[in-house]
Amino acid sequence: MKKVLLGLGGLLVLLVAVIVVRAYLAGTDTQVAEVDMPLSITVDAQAAAERLGEAIQFKTISSQQTADDPDSVDYTAFVDFRNWLAATYPGFHATAEREVVGGYSLLFTWKGSDPSLDPILLMSHIDVVPVIPGTEDYWEEDAFSGKVSDGFIWGRGTIDTKGSLIAMVEATELLMAAGYTPKRTIMFAFGHDEEVGGPRGNVAIANLMKERGTRFYWVADEGGVVSDGLLPGVDGLAAMIGVAEKGYVTLELTAHAKGGHSSMPPKKTAIGRLVTAIDRLQRTPFIPKIDGATEQMVDAITGPSPFRSRLIMANRWLLDDVLISALSVSPTSDAQMRTTIAPTIIDGGSKENVLPPIATAKVNFRIHSRDSIADVVAHVKEAVDDPQVDVEIFNDAREPSFVSDTDTDGYSMLSDAIVASFDAQLIAPYLVVGGTDSRHYSEVADDIYRFIPIVMGKNDMARFHGTNERITVDNMGRAVEFYGRLLEAAGNK
């Protein structure tokens, strides 16, 4: 027995040694390689900020009305913005061919010297979300003032995503003025209805590309940001490039029961049955896993993380469940590992003393790359397990995107431009939990990346679609530098 115990003790010591050594070695990895990516243009950050401020003043808002009845929307602001863009960037418009698609979306083609090369596509969108009713007075500056003061540009769209749109046009205008001509054709797609799914904008542009037989070398749209403290344990700036995005579906749950007077309720009412169904569903979450884009992100952040975290992340072969449990605590990291379940609307009853015969709920799901719409429907029906509760797809659902490769010229160019422009200490692929217009190009591109050249800290996240949206003047200058480097590298490849 003593020999057995000694043997077990030796194995335990060996196991601990393996865990510690793996964690130590993971910490010796170089976070990012040095990048030699000189900038051939001179960027005036203040001037770029002022022009972004002018762009913010156009109230190019997409609302529920845009989605429900697009023909009833007043698009004057979109036309005014289009005219302003042409007047403000004459070199860009003189060199790049412009097409107006779907009435208000813009497609530009900057022709390269070698037409045999597949073009690249850079994306942004013109439309912005409305200001939340009742929050107008909470803004430090008017949401559409575009005011530039105290080192910030204020207003709706500075983050999402007129900031990046203006930055890429600024950079292109400067490159054109310097006489630069790309070898590879570069295209720009600026949608006018991204905030409502892009049905008349980038859906139409993507279909146009399919009709013309255009296939993109790679596509870049909005998505990840330069994190300043958003990744736990990672010091310095860390850029997150989206290599995939979740799918989307809303299911309508309809519970049935006998209606009547509230003084004589049955044992199961429609509302009670519905509440039970939602409770069962939320008690049956999708199983979390670290795979796909999320696994790539974990691998990327393992080295720079504190040693205690590295002990777990570098030894997932043994401690995967421990890591999953730790990541599940935060809604942000939990959403990276599973399809999420979010009841958002409940409707049932019209009078306090009348039992409704039906009650309905809308439940929104953001679908992980490993799941499908059919998987979600099957999961819900099994979890609810009530023949008196109907489960139906409510909206135009979409499947998750494919996961783009990180061993490509496009990913390398984006990474290098980020490091050179923002002094980022880490580049990490990740799964975008929201939706972007880039998904419409899945049939005309093998690799789609999602990144906004903006630095965001913990106090900035609430500004995204929220109150006091703003970016710094310095950030705007760096964004122009980023696109200048990216355009020149992409055009030369």
Secondary structure, 3 states (H helix, E strand, C coil): CHHHHHHHHHHHHHHHHHHHHHHHHHHCCCCCCCCCCCCCCCCCHHHHHHHHHHHHCCCCECCHHHHHCHHHCCCHHHHHHHHHHHHHCHHHHHHCEEEEECCCEEEEEECCCCCCCCCEEEEEECCECCCCCCCHHHCCCCCCCCCEECCEEECCCCCCCHHHHHHHHHHHHHHHHCCCCCCCCEEEEEECCHHHCCCCCHHHHHHHHHHHCCCECEEEEEEEEEEECCCCCCCCEEEEEEEEECEEEEEEEEEECCCEECCCCCCCCHHHHHHHHHHHHHCCCCCCCCCHHHHHHHHHHHCCCCHHHHHHHCCHHHHHHHHHHHHCCCHHHHCCCCCEEEEEEEECCCCCCEECCEEEEEEEEEECCCCCHHHHHHHHHHHHCCCCEEEEECCCCECCCCCCCCCCHHHHHHHHHHHHHHCCCEEEEEEECCCCHHHHHCCCECCEEEEEEEEEECCCHHHCCCCCCEEEHHHHHHHHHHHHHHHHHHHHC
